[in-house]
Amino acid sequence: MYQKFDVVIVGAGGSGLMAAMQLPNASVAVLTKVYPTRSHTGAAQGGVAAALGNKEEDHWKWHMYDTVKGGDYLVDQTAAEVLAREAIDAVYELEHRGLPFNRTKDGRIDQRRFGGHTRNFGEGPVMRSCYAADRTGHMILQTMYQNAIKNQVRFFNEYLVLDLLINDGRACGVVAMEIRSGEIHTFHAKAVLFATGGYGRAWRVTSNAFACMGDGMAIAYRRGIPLQDMEMYQFHPTGLYKVGVLLSEAARGEGGKLLNGKGEYFMERYMPTMKDLAPRDIVSRCIIQEIKEGRGVKGNGIVGDDYVYLDVRHLGAKTIAEKLPDITDFARNYLGVEPLTEPVPIQPTAHYAMGGIPTDIDGRVVLDADWTPMPGFYAAGEVACVSVHGANRLGTNSLVDLIVFGRRAGKHMAKFIQENDFVPLPSEPEGFSRELVSRLLTSTGGESAANVRSTLQNEMNDKVYVEREEKGLRTALDTIDGLQDAYRRIQLQDKGKNFNTELMEAIELGFLLDCAEATVHGALARQESRGAHFRLDYPKRDDANWLKHTLAYRGSKAHDVRLEYKDVILIDDPIFKPKERKY
């Protein structure tokens, strides 16, 4: 089936819908493999950062500084300036569109502290996170979806995108499978935006929903577009033990503390200024260090199975009920722990991709170190790498990323579709997608997709985790190469078309393997420690050799990945010059 729109947006989360809100006069299709309000943006809990100064003095330049420093200086500083400056207007836009933020006594948007956000260039914590209890992402998603309906955006729910269509170097549409019927559909467009989220399901313990399988990254990667800084993957320090479900940083923003197996609040030993609100990469490593030195809480007696506690008991029932209702329910429902009277078992959980499809500050996808854009192709949100997060994303900056760069991409697309006409589709636009589906449905190779996925997740959790070293990374790479071969022999039990979730999961597994491949290649090559990428065999940051972005290109042969590099954009201001991170 063939359909034609000015703009096709893949993904109905925050960045996709924020872009759609900028296109009131265009024909817009939003393709999503889940119902829009189930998009993963809805899982974001703690808040969205903006230097409003409603509770105490704050400035956008302080926010920019925290973003650059928190990202361990792998941040493109011009993009960080855009993020911090435009966050203020973007938050007010959401407020005016109906988002129900928590309020101060005088009616302004309430704000609270969050990890890595400081006043006066690092002096101490600042209240910068605008929030709606601990379900801010949910409220953003609901508000945006209502506005998209008002703007008559056309939604194609439960469509799995399989391919990006390119003709004469320009993006011109996508091919998708309707999950309900198994039918293949072609969507022709002047502009395409990927807003498909991350790939946290490559790890065994993750905060990510089952839908976070790296779709957009892998599809672009297969079409010759590089993936940037994939080795920079964030592990959130407070995931529920073994389950991975996130306990928001908002808990620590409200005064919650981390407790080791001896009952000690240990973060003040490591980070005397920011303590429990240090950046996430640092807190995760501190937790691992406590466990390695025997001060964790003993799990099942298995190496690596220890954990620590998040303690909110001292906050009181009123604060917990008003400001942390969801995360405390998670502890009750998943672990049977009562946060009012018991500390909650937590461990670092795979959370967020700082890397992804490289873009400029207008969301345009770029193809190389020379910033060559692909006309008509845009990306925003976690799937993209405009490099405002560098080597480590600050808490609440993900929702800022969504609204600022989703908005910028939408505005740029509005101009692009006015100035450009449709380009023809390539010959046989559905050929690749139909072959992919047919191969999976007819394969008799005997391999199990579930076994391949489980092996991948265990290997990533064991060897591409908070701490890494060459031997483990090489082993992981060999394992992934073997899994890529095994994937070609996957055999499905369900050969039907209607709601074939086994087929869908097999396609998504291919996406995960491609993302994991690029991640491990980048991690093995980067012989330094920076942000979330901590190498035990190279424990120091090396700006002389590694202050640069990784670009991973998929090769023409199996297991062939080519790495190139591009410069980090720095500005001429001594306050932003790379220096040692101290808190």
N, C-alpha and C positions, 0 to 999 in steps of 0.2 A: 504494500500500500504506500502511496506517495502523498505527502502533504508539504505545504509551502508556507513559511512564515518569515517576517523580517528578521526576527531573532529567535534562536533556539537556546534555551538555558537548560543545562543538564544538572539536576540537583535542586531540591526545594528547601534547602536549609537557609541560614541567615544571609550568606553572600549572594546566593541565587535570587532570593526574594527581594533583597535590598536593591539589586540591579534591576529587577523587574519593576520596582516602584519608580524607577527613573525613566520608564518608557511608556507613559500613559497614552501616547498617540501612535504606537507601533503595534503590529500584530506579533504577539509574544507567545511562544509555547514553552512550558516548563515540563521537562521529562523527569520523572522520579521513580525509583524502583520501590519506594515505600510511600504510604500516604503522607502528604506534605507535613502534617503536624507531628509525624513520627520521625522526622529528620533529626540527625544527631545534634544539631544546634540545641534542641530541646533538653539535652542532657547537661548543658552548661549551667553551673549552679551559682557561682559566687558573685559575679558582677561584670561590669564593663567599665574600663578605666577612662576617665576624662578629667582634666584639670579644671573642674568647675569652681573649686574653692568654696564650696557651700558649708563645709564644717571647719576648715582651717585654711590658711593661706596656701595656695598652690599655683603653679605656672606650667604652661605647656612645655617650656624648655626643660624643666625638671623631669617631666614625663619622658621627653626625648632622651635625656641623659640616662635615666634608669633603663630605658629600652636598649640603648646602645651598650651600656655597661653590663646589663643583665644578659644580653646576647653574646657576651665575651668578645665583643668587638668584631664579630663576623657580620654585623648588621650593616646594610647599606644606609649611610647616615642621612642621605637626602630622603629616603623612604621613611625613616624614623621621624624626621621632621614633619612630613605630611601626616603620618599617623597621629602624632601628638597634637598638632595644630587643629586638624579637621575632626578629631574625636569629639571636641566640644560641640560643634555644630551638628554632627551626626547624632549624638545623644539627644540633643534638643529636638532634632527632627523626629526621632522615635517617640519622644514625649508628646510632641504635638500630634502625632499620628495615633496616640492613644495608649502608649505603654504605661502600665500602672506601677511606676517605681515606688519604693518606700519613700516616705516623706519626713522631713524635719518638722519641728513644731511650728515653724513659720511657713510651711507648705512647699519648700524647695526640695529638689531631689536629694535624698539622703546619701551619704557616702561613708565608707569604712576602709580600714587598712587592708592591704594585701601584700603578698610576698614580693620583695624587690622594689616596691614603690617608696620613694623617699622625698623629703623636703630638702631644698637648698643643696642639690647635688650630693646627696648621700649622708647628710647629717643625722637623719633618723626617720622613722616611719611617718607616712602621711596618709590621710583619709582621701583616697582618690577613686575608689571603686563605687560606682553607682549600681544599685542593686534592687531586686524585687525578691525579698526574703532570700532563700537559697534555691530559687528556681528562675533565675534571670533569663537564661536561654529559652526556657519554656515560654515566658511572657513575650520575649522578642519574637519568637516563631509565630505565636498566635496573632500578635499585632500585625506582623508582616503578611501573614496568610490572609487576614481579613482585608488588608489594603490591596493585595493582589486580586482577590475576588472582586473588590470594588472597581478595579481597573480592567476587569474582564480579561485577565490573563487566562490562557487556555491551558489547563493541566492535563497531562497524560500520566495518570497514576499507575504504578506497577508496570513500568516499561524499563527494561534493562538495556542500556546503551552498549553496543558492541564495537562500534567503529566510528572514527572521525573521517569525514570525507574532505579530500583536498584536491583541488584542480588548479594547475598552473601556479602552484605555490600559495594558494589562498584557500582558507577554510570555507566550505560551502554547505555544510550540513553534517548530519549524523545518521547512523543506522541503528535501530533499536529493535529488541524483541519484546512483544507484548506478552507478559508472563501468563496472563489468563488463557490466551489462545495458542501461544507459541508462534504466532505469525511475525514475520519480519516486516518492518516499516522503515521507509526512507523519509527523512525530514530535510527539506531543502531550505537554506537560510542565507541571508546576507551576512549574518554574524552569528557565531557560536560562542557561548560562555560555558566553561566547565566549572562547576561549583559542587564537586562530588565528594569532598571531605577526604579523610585520611585512610590509613591502612593498619590500624592498631591490631587487627585480628591476625597479623603475622606473628604475634606473641601469644603465649599461653595465658599469661595473666595480664589483662588489659581492661581499661575503663571504657573501651570503645564498644559500640553496639555491633550486632552481628552484620549490619549492613556496611561497616567500614572496612572495605576490602581492596581499596586502592584502585578502583575502576578507572577514574579519569587519568591518574598518573600513568597507569599501564597502557591505556589506549594511546595516549600521546607518545609514550616511549616506543611503542610498536610502530609508530608512524615517523620515526626519525627525530622526534623532538627530545632534547635532553631533559634529564631530571637533575635538579640542583640540590646539593648539600643533603643528600638522602641519609648520610651517616649521622646527621644531627637529629636524633629522635629522642623526645623527652619522656622521662619516666617520672610520673607524679609521685611524690613521696607518700601520699596517704590514700592508697587504695585498700579496700577491705581485704584482709588476709585471705589468700588463695582465690577469692572471688574476683578481685580486681575492680569492683564497682567503686566509683570515686566518692571519697569524702572531701568535700570542697575545702579549699584553702580558706574559705570564709570562716570555718571553724576556728582556725588559728588567728584570722583577722579579728574575730570576736574575743580572743583571749585563750583559746584552746592551746594545749602544750603537748609536746612529745615526751613520752616517758619510757625509759628502758626497763629491762628485766629486774633491775635493782631498785626501781622506784624513783630514779633520778630524772629530773628535767635536764636533759643533756645538751640541748642546743646552745645554751649560754657558754658552754666550754669551747665550742667551735666558732660561734658567731656572736660575740659579746654585744654588738650593737643591734643587729637585726634579729638575732635569736631564731625563734621558730618561723619568722617571716623573711628569712634569707631566700634567694632565688631557688627554684625547684631542683636544679641540678646539684646544688650544694647540699640542700637538705637530704636529698636521696643518698648522696655519698656519705653523709654523716650517719644516716641510719645503717647503711651497709657496714661502716666502720665499727659502730657499736656492736653489731652482730658478730663481725669478724673477731673482735677483741673479747667476745664471750659475755657481753652485757645485754644480749637480746633475750627475748622470752622464748623458752624452748618450745618448739613445735612438736613434730612427730619423731624427733630423734634423727631426722635425715639432714645431711649437710645441705645448707642453703634453705632449710625449712623453718628457720627462726624468724621472729618478727619483733616489732615494738608496739607501743600503745599510743593512741591519740586520746588525750584526757580532756573532757569538757565538763566533768562533774561540778567543778567549782563555779561554773557560769550560772548555774541555777535554772530551775525549771522554766521560769518566765522567759528568759533570754533564749533558751533552747527552743521553746515552743514558737516564739515570735520570729526568730531570725535563722534558725537551723532546723526547721521541721522535717525536711526531706531526708537529709543525711542521717539524722538520728533514727528515722524510720528504716533506712537501709540497714543500719546496724542491728536493729531489732529483727527485721524480716529475714536477712540473709545469714546472720551469725547467731541470732538469739541472745544478743547482748543488750542490756539496758543502759544507754549512755548516761542517764541521770544518776546511776549508782555504780557503774562499772566503766573502766577504761576500755577502749575499742581496739582490737588487734588490727594493725595495718602493716603494709609493706609497699615498696615502690611498685607502680603498675604502669605498663606501657600506655602512653596517654596522647601524645601529640607529635605530628611530623612538622618540624621546622622547615624541612626541605619540600620539594615538589616541582611543579612545572614552572620554569622561570618566567617572570613577567616584569614589565616596567610599572611605574606608579599609576598608570591608567588601566592596568589589567591586561595590557596587550602581551601575548605570549612572544617571548624572544628566543631565538634559535641558536645563539652562539655568544662568544665573549665580546663580539662587536655590537651586541644589542640589536641584532637584525630582527625586526618583528615579522610575524606571519600575519598578513592582512586578514582580518575577519575572525581571528581566533583570540579568545580572551579566557582568563582563568582568575578565580578569586577564592579566598578562604583557605582552608587547610590544604586543599589540593594544589594550591599555588605557592610559589616562593618569590615574593616581592622583596624578600629578605629584610623584613622588619623584626624578625625573631632571631636571626643569626644562629648562634649555637645553643640558645636556650630561651624559650618564650617565658616572659613574665606572666603570672596569673592575671586574668581579666584582659590581657592583650589579644586573646583570640577573638573575643566578641568585638573588640575595637577593630581588628583586622577585617572582620566580616563586614561591618557597617561602613567603614571608611573606604576600603578598596572595592567592595561590592558596589557602593554608590558611585565611585569614580569610574569603574568599568561600565556601569549602566549609562552614565552620562556620555562616556566616550562612544559607546555603541549607538546611542541616540544620534550623535553627530555622524558617525560612520555610515549608518544606513540611509541618512539623508543625502550623503555625497557619493554613494556607491550603489550600483545595481546588482542583481543576482548574477553570479557566474555559473556557467553550465556545470551540471554534475559530471563526475568522471564516468567513463564507460563502465558498465556493470557495477554500479555503486554498491550493490548488495552481495557481490561475489565473495569477498573475504568473510563476511558474517555468516552467510549460508554454509560456506565450507567449514567454518569453525563449529557450528551447531551440528552439521551432518557428521563430522568426524567424531564428535563426542557421542552422538546417538548410535553410530554404527560400529564403534570400536569394540573389538573382542580381545583387547590386551590383557584383561584380567586384573589390572591394578585397581585398588580402592582409593577413591578421592579422600575418604575420611582418614585413611592411614597416612596418605601423603600430607594432608593438612596437619594432622597431629604431630607428625615427625618435624615438619617445618616449625610449628609453634614451640615445640620443646627445644629445638636447636636454637632458635632465636632467643628464647628466654634464658637458656643456659650460657650462650656464648656471645650474644649481641645485646647485652643487658647494661646495667649501670656502669659496670667495669668491664673492660675488654683487654685482650692481648693477642699478639700475632698468632700464636699456636691455635687458640680457640677460633679466631676469625678464619684462619685457613681451613680448619676442620669444618666450620659452618659453610664456607664457600663450596668445599667438596660435596658436602651433604646437599646443598641447594642445587648444584649441578646434577647430582644423581636424581633429585626429586623432579627437576625439569625433564629429565629423560623418562622417569616413571610417569609423569603427567601425560606424556604422549601415548601412554598405554592404558590410561584410565578407561574402565568399562562401567557403564551405567546399567542399573537394573531397570529403571523406568525409561521406557522407550516412547512414551506418549508425548503429546504436545501440550495439553491443557494443564496449567499449573504444575509444570514439571520442575519442582523445586530442587530435585537432584541435579538436573541439567544446569539450573541457575547457579547452584553452589559450585559446580565443577567449573563453570566459566569464571566465576569469581576467584576460585582457587588459582587459576592461571594468572589473574591480575596480581594476587598476593605474591606469587613466586617471582614475578618480574620486579615488583617493588623490593622484595627482600634481596634479590640479586644485586640491584643497584646499590642498596644500603650497605651490604657487606663489602662490595668492591670499594666503595668510597671509604669505609671505615678502615679497611686493610691498608689502603694507600696513605691515609692521613696519619703520619707518624708524629703525633703530638697529642696533648690533651687540651680540649677547648670545650667549655660548656658541658653539654650532655654527652659528648664524646670523650670518655676518660680512658686513656690507654695506660695500663699498669706498667708496660714496658717503655712508654714515653710520657712520663707524668707531668712534664712541663709544657706550657704553651710556647709555641715557636712562631712568633710573628715574622721573623726574617724569611722563613720558608713557607709558612702555611696561613698567612693572612690573605686568603684567597678562597673563592667559591669553587666547589667541585661541580663539574658538569659530566654526567654519566650518559653516554650514548649506547644504545643497543647495537651490537654488531650484526653482520649479515649471517654469521655462522652461530651454531649453538654454543652457549657459554662464553661468547665473545662480547665483552663490554669495554668500550673505549672511554678513558677518562681525559677530560680537558679541564682547564681552569680559567677563571676570570677574576679580575681585581675586585676587591671590596671598595665601594665608593665611600671615601672619607671627605669631610669638609675641613676648611681651614679655620679651625677654632681649637685652641689648646685644651679646652675643657673636655673635648671629645677624642683627644689623642689616646690611642690604645695604651693602657696601663694595667698594672696588676689589680685584680678585683679584691677589694677589702670591704668588709661590712662590719 
